[in-house]
Amino acid sequence: MLELGPGITHKSYVLSNFYNHIKLVFVHLFESHLQRNSIEI
């Protein structure tokens, strides 16, 4: 893993952080959507 160099490991680290952030945003939107629907019912 160290042979690849710091650039590649940094890139994969940023990509995983970006993916986690997107996932959190979608989960938050989905939960708020469910709460809104349950309130309307």
WONORJO-V456974 format. One record per backbone hydrogen bond with DSSP energy under -0.5 kcal/mol. NH is the residue of the N-H (numbers start at 1). CO is the residue of the C=O. If there is no record, write none. Layout:
BEGIN
NH;CO
NH;CO
END
This chain:
BEGIN
4;1
5;2
9;5
10;6
11;7
12;8
13;9
14;10
15;11
16;12
17;13
18;14
19;15
20;16
21;17
22;18
23;19
24;20
25;21
26;22
27;23
28;24
29;25
30;26
31;27
32;28
33;29
34;30
35;31
36;32
37;33
38;34
39;35
40;36
41;37
END
